[in-house]
């Protein structure tokens, strides 16, 4: 599911009990990040904000997806994440 707000806001939802990923398995947020990674990266770099909220078990997959995106661009993800955090562009609230 996707919601758009006049070009300034996009919300994408991964509902594992209702959606399937391209491989036919459950849809998780990392599947959407992998699918839309280039656009997500560009938006964060351009001043957008990434906000992750939910169970802490989702974060390894999220981080792995971003590592792949950064690797494809020749960027060190850990350094990029530190930069995004310092600029207020990367927020994680997990429990």
Buried (B, 14 or more C-beta within 10 A) or exposed (E): EEEEEEEEEBEEEBEBEEBEBEEEEBBBBBBBBBBBBEEBBEBBBEEBEBEBEBEEEBBEBBBEBBBBBBEEEEBEBEEBBEBBEEEEBBEBEEE
